[in-house]
């Protein structure tokens, strides 16, 4: 399971270009930097794509700018992890600072988890990312 992936795992050698292409394709976004996922909202939507209905998207704030608002998104994500019994420490205090390396590492882990669940890394065919994102605060206008 991806929750026990170590730092030397191949998952942590996925480059930011590949990660951004995956995220943009999966969620219909146009992210250009991994730091643009620092609010936690993108991570919540990745989990929603995998486990639709498990993420209370109405609690996710895509318009989060302050650290306080971002922390709220990570609380939602941690709640989903707990429900799914995913044992992964989310280093919220580092992620909300929007440092590239911290966000890159967490996105690498998220991609590894996604690939382990889907088996191939492909988006669920029936998942409408834009429609689902519209259920979140600021989701309908989200354009990083």
N, CA, C and O atoms as a DFTB+ gen file, in Angstrom:
576 C
 N C O
     1  1       0.849      -1.185       0.000
     2  2       0.000       0.000       0.000
     3  2       0.884       1.233       0.000
     4  3       1.974       1.227       0.572
     5  1       0.425       2.259      -0.623
     6  2       1.206       3.484      -0.780
     7  2       1.494       4.192       0.538
     8  3       2.391       5.033       0.599
     9  1       0.751       3.869       1.595
    10  2       1.006       4.546       2.868
    11  2       2.346       4.146       3.460
    12  3       2.855       4.822       4.353
    13  1       2.926       3.050       2.971
    14  2       4.218       2.617       3.481
    15  2       5.344       2.827       2.470
    16  3       6.382       2.170       2.554
    17  1       5.150       3.722       1.534
    18  2       6.149       4.012       0.519
    19  2       7.298       4.789       1.157
    20  3       7.077       5.815       1.799
    21  1       8.528       4.295       0.977
    22  2       9.699       4.977       1.527
    23  2      10.259       5.995       0.558
    24  3       9.906       6.015      -0.621
    25  1      11.141       6.842       1.073
    26  2      11.712       7.927       0.268
    27  2      12.534       7.424      -0.925
    28  3      12.722       8.167      -1.889
    29  1      13.020       6.201      -0.883
    30  2      13.818       5.688      -1.995
    31  2      12.959       4.934      -3.002
    32  3      13.483       4.394      -3.977
    33  1      11.679       4.892      -2.785
    34  2      10.755       4.245      -3.705
    35  2      10.763       4.998      -5.034
    36  3      11.002       6.205      -5.072
    37  1      10.499       4.278      -6.113
    38  2      10.466       4.890      -7.450
    39  2       9.458       6.033      -7.541
    40  3       9.598       6.926      -8.376
    41  1       8.447       6.003      -6.684
    42  2       7.419       7.055      -6.692
    43  2       8.027       8.430      -6.465
    44  3       7.519       9.425      -6.981
    45  1       9.112       8.496      -5.696
    46  2       9.722       9.784      -5.367
    47  2      10.740      10.239      -6.416
    48  3      11.481      11.199      -6.201
    49  1      10.765       9.542      -7.543
    50  2      11.628       9.961      -8.643
    51  2      10.810      10.417      -9.846
    52  3      11.340      10.576     -10.946
    53  1       9.515      10.625      -9.626
    54  2       8.642      11.169     -10.667
    55  2       8.864      12.674     -10.694
    56  3       8.781      13.337      -9.660
    57  1       9.145      13.210     -11.870
    58  2       9.441      14.636     -11.998
    59  2       8.213      15.522     -11.944
    60  3       7.084      15.068     -12.128
    61  1       8.465      16.809     -11.685
    62  2       7.337      17.739     -11.557
    63  2       6.584      17.910     -12.867
    64  3       5.371      18.119     -12.848
    65  1       7.266      17.830     -14.001
    66  2       6.582      17.968     -15.293
    67  2       5.568      16.847     -15.483
    68  3       4.438      17.083     -15.908
    69  1       5.986      15.627     -15.162
    70  2       5.078      14.480     -15.272
    71  2       3.920      14.600     -14.288
    72  3       2.776      14.305     -14.632
    73  1       4.217      15.033     -13.065
    74  2       3.170      15.203     -12.056
    75  2       2.153      16.256     -12.485
    76  3       0.947      16.044     -12.361
    77  1       2.634      17.380     -12.985
    78  2       1.733      18.445     -13.412
    79  2       0.863      18.003     -14.590
    80  3      -0.324      18.326     -14.649
    81  1       1.458      17.265     -15.521
    82  2       0.687      16.761     -16.660
    83  2      -0.405      15.796     -16.181
    84  3      -1.531      15.826     -16.679
    85  1      -0.063      14.950     -15.219
    86  2      -1.032      14.014     -14.637
    87  2      -2.166      14.764     -13.939
    88  3      -3.341      14.479     -14.167
    89  1      -1.804      15.722     -13.089
    90  2      -2.810      16.503     -12.359
    91  2      -3.729      17.262     -13.315
    92  3      -4.953      17.226     -13.181
    93  1      -3.120      17.947     -14.275
    94  2      -3.906      18.747     -15.221
    95  2      -4.840      17.866     -16.042
    96  3      -5.980      18.245     -16.310
    97  1      -4.362      16.699     -16.439
    98  2      -5.203      15.775     -17.200
    99  2      -6.321      15.178     -16.360
   100  3      -7.462      15.079     -16.812
   101  1      -5.993      14.783     -15.147
   102  2      -6.965      14.155     -14.254
   103  2      -8.062      15.122     -13.831
   104  3      -9.244      14.779     -13.841
   105  1      -7.657      16.338     -13.459
   106  2      -8.599      17.282     -12.862
   107  2      -9.013      18.434     -13.777
   108  3      -9.763      19.316     -13.358
   109  1      -8.536      18.434     -15.009
   110  2      -8.909      19.505     -15.938
   111  2      -8.408      20.861     -15.485
   112  3      -9.113      21.864     -15.604
   113  1      -7.195      20.892     -14.967
   114  2      -6.594      22.130     -14.475
   115  2      -5.509      22.612     -15.424
   116  3      -5.244      21.992     -16.454
   117  1      -4.891      23.719     -15.064
   118  2      -3.755      24.222     -15.843
   119  2      -2.664      24.696     -14.876
   120  3      -2.162      25.816     -14.971
   121  1      -2.320      23.809     -13.952
   122  2      -1.255      24.123     -12.993
   123  2       0.082      24.178     -13.720
   124  3       0.338      23.388     -14.629
   125  1       0.927      25.110     -13.315
   126  2       2.260      25.230     -13.917
   127  2       3.363      24.997     -12.895
   128  3       4.525      24.816     -13.260
   129  1       2.997      25.002     -11.601
   130  2       3.962      24.786     -10.522
   131  2       3.331      23.892      -9.457
   132  3       2.134      23.991      -9.187
   133  1       4.135      23.026      -8.859
   134  2       3.599      22.142      -7.822
   135  2       3.109      22.924      -6.605
   136  3       2.216      22.463      -5.895
   137  1       3.681      24.095      -6.361
   138  2       3.265      24.910      -5.216
   139  2       1.812      25.367      -5.329
   140  3       1.195      25.720      -4.324
   141  1       1.268      25.364      -6.531
   142  2      -0.114      25.790      -6.721
   143  2      -1.101      24.804      -6.087
   144  3      -2.294      25.092      -5.989
   145  1      -0.606      23.652      -5.661
   146  2      -1.446      22.668      -4.978
   147  2      -1.332      22.786      -3.460
   148  3      -1.882      21.960      -2.731
   149  1      -0.624      23.801      -2.982
   150  2      -0.330      23.939      -1.553
   151  2      -1.564      24.122      -0.671
   152  3      -1.492      23.860       0.530
   153  1      -2.667      24.555      -1.215
   154  2      -3.859      24.803      -0.391
   155  2      -4.508      23.520       0.104
   156  3      -5.306      23.553       1.040
   157  1      -4.177      22.395      -0.510
   158  2      -4.773      21.117      -0.127
   159  2      -6.029      20.777      -0.899
   160  3      -6.465      19.626      -0.884
   161  1      -6.622      21.752      -1.574
   162  2      -7.860      21.509      -2.312
   163  2      -7.647      20.517      -3.461
   164  3      -8.495      19.659      -3.707
   165  1      -6.530      20.635      -4.153
   166  2      -6.227      19.728      -5.264
   167  2      -6.075      18.301      -4.744
   168  3      -6.537      17.351      -5.376
   169  1      -5.425      18.154      -3.588
   170  2      -5.250      16.825      -2.996
   171  2      -6.608      16.219      -2.640
   172  3      -6.836      15.025      -2.831
   173  1      -7.498      17.055      -2.123
   174  2      -8.841      16.578      -1.802
   175  2      -9.550      16.102      -3.066
   176  3     -10.256      15.094      -3.045
   177  1      -9.360      16.829      -4.163
   178  2     -10.037      16.418      -5.390
   179  2      -9.426      15.148      -5.982
   180  3     -10.137      14.363      -6.608
   181  1      -8.134      14.935      -5.797
   182  2      -7.524      13.676      -6.242
   183  2      -8.203      12.518      -5.513
   184  3      -8.559      11.507      -6.118
   185  1      -8.374      12.687      -4.196
   186  2      -9.031      11.632      -3.416
   187  2     -10.487      11.467      -3.839
   188  3     -11.011      10.354      -3.824
   189  1     -11.147      12.566      -4.216
   190  2     -12.518      12.483      -4.697
   191  2     -12.583      11.723      -6.017
   192  3     -13.531      10.974      -6.255
   193  1     -11.592      11.907      -6.869
   194  2     -11.558      11.174      -8.140
   195  2     -11.423       9.677      -7.895
   196  3     -11.991       8.865      -8.626
   197  1     -10.671       9.320      -6.870
   198  2     -10.458       7.910      -6.539
   199  2     -11.630       7.306      -5.780
   200  3     -12.054       6.185      -6.060
   201  1     -12.144       8.056      -4.824
   202  2     -13.181       7.550      -3.924
   203  2     -14.335       8.556      -3.913
   204  3     -14.583       9.234      -2.916
   205  1     -15.021       8.632      -5.030
   206  2     -16.083       9.635      -5.184
   207  2     -17.123       9.488      -4.086
   208  3     -17.617       8.395      -3.811
   209  1     -17.439      10.613      -3.469
   210  2     -18.414      10.625      -2.394
   211  2     -17.799      10.539      -1.006
   212  3     -18.479      10.816      -0.018
   213  1     -16.526      10.160      -0.909
   214  2     -15.849      10.064       0.398
   215  2     -15.366      11.433       0.879
   216  3     -15.187      11.648       2.078
   217  1     -15.157      12.353      -0.062
   218  2     -14.645      13.682       0.282
   219  2     -15.818      14.657       0.366
   220  3     -16.538      14.837      -0.616
   221  1     -16.016      15.283       1.515
   222  2     -17.086      16.290       1.602
   223  2     -16.632      17.577       0.896
   224  3     -16.137      18.511       1.527
   225  1     -16.817      17.596      -0.424
   226  2     -16.302      18.710      -1.226
   227  2     -16.880      20.064      -0.809
   228  3     -16.240      21.093      -1.026
   229  1     -18.053      20.081      -0.227
   230  2     -18.631      21.359       0.214
   231  2     -17.786      22.001       1.319
   232  3     -17.934      23.192       1.592
   233  1     -16.906      21.228       1.953
   234  2     -16.022      21.763       2.987
   235  2     -14.659      22.194       2.437
   236  3     -13.864      22.804       3.152
   237  1     -14.391      21.879       1.177
   238  2     -13.102      22.191       0.559
   239  2     -13.157      23.596      -0.039
   240  3     -14.140      23.982      -0.671
   241  1     -12.086      24.342       0.174
   242  2     -12.031      25.731      -0.283
   243  2     -10.933      25.893      -1.331
   244  3      -9.752      25.976      -0.992
   245  1     -11.323      25.937      -2.596
   246  2     -10.357      26.138      -3.673
   247  2      -9.836      27.565      -3.714
   248  3      -8.816      27.838      -4.347
   249  1     -10.525      28.466      -3.050
   250  2     -10.112      29.871      -3.015
   251  2      -9.237      30.175      -1.797
   252  3      -8.955      31.340      -1.518
   253  1      -8.809      29.148      -1.076
   254  2      -8.012      29.348       0.140
   255  2      -6.722      30.090      -0.170
   256  3      -5.963      29.703      -1.058
   257  1      -6.487      31.163       0.578
   258  2      -5.262      31.957       0.419
   259  2      -4.460      31.990       1.710
   260  3      -3.229      31.965       1.684
   261  1      -5.161      32.045       2.842
   262  2      -4.453      32.118       4.130
   263  2      -4.112      30.708       4.614
   264  3      -4.740      29.727       4.215
   265  1      -3.109      30.635       5.477
   266  2      -2.713      29.342       6.026
   267  2      -3.870      28.712       6.789
   268  3      -4.059      27.496       6.738
   269  1      -4.647      29.532       7.496
   270  2      -5.792      29.015       8.252
   271  2      -6.771      28.288       7.319
   272  3      -7.226      27.188       7.632
   273  1      -7.091      28.899       6.185
   274  2      -8.021      28.289       5.228
   275  2      -7.438      27.007       4.648
   276  3      -8.156      26.030       4.432
   277  1      -6.134      27.016       4.397
   278  2      -5.480      25.831       3.850
   279  2      -5.490      24.682       4.852
   280  3      -5.703      23.527       4.484
   281  1      -5.259      25.010       6.117
   282  2      -5.278      23.992       7.172
   283  2      -6.638      23.304       7.210
   284  3      -6.717      22.095       7.427
   285  1      -7.689      24.053       7.003
   286  2      -9.036      23.469       6.975
   287  2      -9.156      22.432       5.857
   288  3      -9.768      21.381       6.055
   289  1      -8.584      22.713       4.695
   290  2      -8.599      21.745       3.595
   291  2      -7.841      20.480       3.973
   292  3      -8.278      19.372       3.663
   293  1      -6.702      20.648       4.644
   294  2      -5.923      19.473       5.049
   295  2      -6.636      18.668       6.129
   296  3      -6.443      17.456       6.221
   297  1      -7.451      19.318       6.939
   298  2      -8.255      18.587       7.926
   299  2      -9.274      17.700       7.214
   300  3      -9.521      16.568       7.630
   301  1      -9.859      18.222       6.144
   302  2     -10.783      17.421       5.335
   303  2     -10.037      16.224       4.751
   304  3     -10.528      15.096       4.796
   305  1      -8.853      16.477       4.204
   306  2      -8.048      15.399       3.615
   307  2      -7.693      14.355       4.668
   308  3      -7.800      13.156       4.409
   309  1      -7.271      14.796       5.853
   310  2      -6.924      13.857       6.916
   311  2      -8.135      13.031       7.328
   312  3      -8.005      11.847       7.639
   313  1      -9.300      13.644       7.331
   314  2     -10.526      12.908       7.630
   315  2     -10.788      11.800       6.627
   316  3     -11.220      10.707       6.994
   317  1     -10.525      12.085       5.360
   318  2     -10.693      11.069       4.311
   319  2      -9.664       9.954       4.514
   320  3      -9.998       8.773       4.416
   321  1      -8.424      10.328       4.793
   322  2      -7.387       9.326       5.060
   323  2      -7.811       8.430       6.214
   324  3      -7.664       7.210       6.143
   325  1      -8.333       9.029       7.273
   326  2      -8.763       8.257       8.444
   327  2      -9.890       7.290       8.081
   328  3      -9.872       6.129       8.489
   329  1     -10.876       7.775       7.309
   330  2     -11.998       6.918       6.897
   331  2     -11.515       5.730       6.080
   332  3     -12.035       4.621       6.205
   333  1     -10.513       5.975       5.241
   334  2      -9.990       4.926       4.361
   335  2      -8.861       4.119       5.012
   336  3      -8.294       3.215       4.398
   337  1      -8.547       4.464       6.266
   338  2      -7.480       3.801       7.022
   339  2      -6.115       3.912       6.324
   340  3      -5.329       2.966       6.303
   341  1      -5.864       5.092       5.759
   342  2      -4.575       5.389       5.137
   343  2      -3.699       6.005       6.213
   344  3      -4.014       7.062       6.760
   345  1      -2.606       5.335       6.506
   346  2      -1.700       5.829       7.537
   347  2      -0.596       6.638       6.875
   348  3       0.446       6.106       6.494
   349  1      -0.845       7.919       6.748
   350  2       0.114       8.822       6.128
   351  2       0.104      10.133       6.900
   352  3      -0.942      10.757       7.076
   353  1       1.272      10.537       7.354
   354  2       1.400      11.805       8.056
   355  2       1.395      12.933       7.027
   356  3       2.217      12.951       6.110
   357  1       0.471      13.864       7.184
   358  2       0.415      15.031       6.298
   359  2       1.119      16.166       7.027
   360  3       0.646      16.634       8.063
   361  1       2.238      16.603       6.489
   362  2       3.012      17.671       7.125
   363  2       2.440      19.030       6.717
   364  3       3.013      19.759       5.907
   365  1       1.305      19.333       7.304
   366  2       0.525      20.514       6.948
   367  2       1.340      21.791       7.087
   368  3       1.313      22.650       6.206
   369  1       2.073      21.916       8.208
   370  2       2.820      23.158       8.438
   371  2       3.847      23.424       7.341
   372  3       4.157      24.580       7.053
   373  1       4.375      22.367       6.727
   374  2       5.320      22.548       5.616
   375  2       4.582      22.823       4.301
   376  3       4.975      23.699       3.530
   377  1       3.523      22.073       4.059
   378  2       2.806      22.191       2.787
   379  2       2.175      23.563       2.588
   380  3       2.207      24.102       1.482
   381  1       1.605      24.134       3.640
   382  2       0.938      25.434       3.499
   383  2       1.919      26.581       3.254
   384  3       1.503      27.670       2.860
   385  1       3.211      26.352       3.479
   386  2       4.230      27.369       3.201
   387  2       4.503      27.459       1.693
   388  3       5.180      28.379       1.235
   389  1       3.974      26.502       0.932
   390  2       4.084      26.464      -0.529
   391  2       5.526      26.358      -1.018
   392  3       5.882      26.920      -2.053
   393  1       6.344      25.637      -0.270
   394  2       7.708      25.395      -0.741
   395  2       7.674      24.283      -1.790
   396  3       7.022      23.260      -1.583
   397  1       8.363      24.471      -2.902
   398  2       8.295      23.499      -3.995
   399  2       8.637      22.065      -3.595
   400  3       7.910      21.142      -3.964
   401  1       9.717      21.856      -2.856
   402  2      10.146      20.494      -2.539
   403  2       9.125      19.752      -1.678
   404  3       8.820      18.589      -1.942
   405  1       8.600      20.413      -0.661
   406  2       7.608      19.767       0.211
   407  2       6.363      19.375      -0.580
   408  3       5.834      18.276      -0.417
   409  1       5.905      20.278      -1.431
   410  2       4.715      19.993      -2.230
   411  2       4.989      18.943      -3.297
   412  3       4.112      18.137      -3.607
   413  1       6.183      18.939      -3.858
   414  2       6.562      17.919      -4.834
   415  2       6.516      16.539      -4.193
   416  3       5.946      15.608      -4.762
   417  1       7.113      16.400      -3.013
   418  2       7.147      15.100      -2.340
   419  2       5.748      14.587      -2.021
   420  3       5.464      13.402      -2.195
   421  1       4.871      15.477      -1.554
   422  2       3.523      15.024      -1.226
   423  2       2.749      14.653      -2.497
   424  3       1.996      13.679      -2.500
   425  1       2.929      15.416      -3.562
   426  2       2.262      15.063      -4.828
   427  2       2.795      13.753      -5.384
   428  3       2.042      12.974      -5.969
   429  1       4.090      13.501      -5.207
   430  2       4.655      12.225      -5.646
   431  2       3.989      11.079      -4.889
   432  3       3.650      10.052      -5.476
   433  1       3.805      11.265      -3.581
   434  2       3.136      10.234      -2.799
   435  2       1.687      10.067      -3.253
   436  3       1.199       8.943      -3.373
   437  1       0.999      11.184      -3.506
   438  2      -0.399      11.116      -3.952
   439  2      -0.510      10.360      -5.283
   440  3      -1.425       9.560      -5.477
   441  1       0.422      10.621      -6.182
   442  2       0.406       9.912      -7.476
   443  2       0.649       8.427      -7.270
   444  3      -0.003       7.598      -7.905
   445  1       1.576       8.083      -6.394
   446  2       1.850       6.679      -6.091
   447  2       0.601       6.002      -5.532
   448  3       0.258       4.890      -5.933
   449  1      -0.072       6.678      -4.608
   450  2      -1.302       6.129      -4.034
   451  2      -2.360       5.967      -5.130
   452  3      -3.020       4.931      -5.216
   453  1      -2.513       6.987      -5.957
   454  2      -3.494       6.940      -7.046
   455  2      -3.215       5.751      -7.961
   456  3      -4.122       4.996      -8.312
   457  1      -1.950       5.595      -8.341
   458  2      -1.579       4.485      -9.221
   459  2      -1.824       3.133      -8.558
   460  3      -2.224       2.178      -9.225
   461  1      -1.588       3.046      -7.248
   462  2      -1.789       1.771      -6.554
   463  2      -3.277       1.410      -6.489
   464  3      -3.625       0.230      -6.487
   465  1      -4.142       2.400      -6.436
   466  2      -5.585       2.141      -6.380
   467  2      -6.134       1.837      -7.771
   468  3      -6.911       0.897      -7.944
   469  1      -5.730       2.631      -8.761
   470  2      -6.282       2.447     -10.110
   471  2      -5.568       1.345     -10.877
   472  3      -6.132       0.766     -11.806
   473  1      -4.335       1.054     -10.496
   474  2      -3.566       0.029     -11.182
   475  2      -2.878       0.525     -12.437
   476  3      -2.018      -0.162     -12.989
   477  1      -3.247       1.710     -12.890
   478  2      -2.662       2.192     -14.141
   479  2      -2.467       3.699     -14.172
   480  3      -1.799       4.218     -15.066
   481  1      -3.035       4.399     -13.218
   482  2      -2.883       5.847     -13.188
   483  2      -3.842       6.598     -14.081
   484  3      -3.714       7.811     -14.244
   485  1      -4.802       5.898     -14.663
   486  2      -5.759       6.555     -15.551
   487  2      -6.923       7.135     -14.757
   488  3      -7.307       6.604     -13.715
   489  1      -7.467       8.215     -15.258
   490  2      -8.620       8.855     -14.615
   491  2      -9.851       7.976     -14.770
   492  3     -10.047       7.350     -15.811
   493  1     -10.681       7.930     -13.730
   494  2     -11.954       7.217     -13.874
   495  2     -12.755       7.866     -15.004
   496  3     -12.935       9.084     -15.016
   497  1     -13.222       7.079     -15.925
   498  2     -13.898       7.589     -17.123
   499  2     -15.101       8.455     -16.770
   500  3     -15.331       9.480     -17.411
   501  1     -15.859       8.064     -15.773
   502  2     -17.086       8.771     -15.443
   503  2     -16.877       9.985     -14.541
   504  3     -17.847      10.663     -14.204
   505  1     -15.650      10.276     -14.144
   506  2     -15.393      11.385     -13.220
   507  2     -15.362      12.717     -13.967
   508  3     -14.529      12.923     -14.850
   509  1     -16.273      13.613     -13.607
   510  2     -16.327      14.943     -14.195
   511  2     -15.707      15.927     -13.206
   512  3     -16.387      16.435     -12.314
   513  1     -14.418      16.187     -13.372
   514  2     -13.658      16.990     -12.413
   515  2     -14.229      18.396     -12.249
   516  3     -14.332      18.900     -11.131
   517  1     -14.594      19.014     -13.338
   518  2     -15.105      20.392     -13.270
   519  2     -16.433      20.453     -12.518
   520  3     -16.648      21.337     -11.689
   521  1     -17.312      19.511     -12.815
   522  2     -18.607      19.470     -12.135
   523  2     -18.437      19.187     -10.642
   524  3     -19.106      19.804      -9.813
   525  1     -17.550      18.263     -10.301
   526  2     -17.309      17.933      -8.888
   527  2     -16.671      19.120      -8.159
   528  3     -17.026      19.423      -7.020
   529  1     -15.731      19.783      -8.827
   530  2     -15.052      20.932      -8.216
   531  2     -16.031      22.081      -7.945
   532  3     -15.844      22.846      -6.998
   533  1     -17.054      22.199      -8.757
   534  2     -18.052      23.260      -8.582
   535  2     -18.809      23.113      -7.264
   536  3     -19.433      24.070      -6.806
   537  1     -18.765      21.934      -6.650
   538  2     -19.431      21.706      -5.366
   539  2     -18.638      22.312      -4.209
   540  3     -19.163      22.464      -3.106
   541  1     -17.373      22.657      -4.462
   542  2     -16.503      23.204      -3.431
   543  2     -16.528      24.729      -3.479
   544  3     -16.862      25.330      -4.500
   545  1     -16.166      25.339      -2.351
   546  2     -16.106      26.804      -2.291
   547  2     -14.988      27.306      -3.235
   548  3     -13.835      26.889      -3.119
   549  1     -15.340      28.176      -4.136
   550  2     -14.374      28.726      -5.081
   551  2     -13.985      27.765      -6.198
   552  3     -13.144      28.096      -7.033
   553  1     -14.579      26.596      -6.221
   554  2     -14.223      25.577      -7.206
   555  2     -14.623      25.903      -8.627
   556  3     -13.911      25.566      -9.573
   557  1     -15.773      26.564      -8.782
   558  2     -16.243      26.866     -10.137
   559  2     -15.384      27.916     -10.834
   560  3     -15.377      28.004     -12.062
   561  1     -14.661      28.711     -10.046
   562  2     -13.815      29.755     -10.623
   563  2     -12.337      29.435     -10.478
   564  3     -11.491      30.263     -10.816
   565  1     -12.013      28.257      -9.985
   566  2     -10.605      27.940      -9.691
   567  2      -9.771      27.939     -10.963
   568  3     -10.002      27.150     -11.878
   569  1      -8.811      28.829     -10.998
   570  2      -7.865      28.910     -12.115
   571  2      -6.550      29.397     -11.523
   572  3      -6.344      30.597     -11.337
   573  1      -5.665      28.450     -11.229
   574  2      -4.392      28.846     -10.580
   575  2      -3.555      29.759     -11.433
   576  3      -2.470      30.168     -11.019
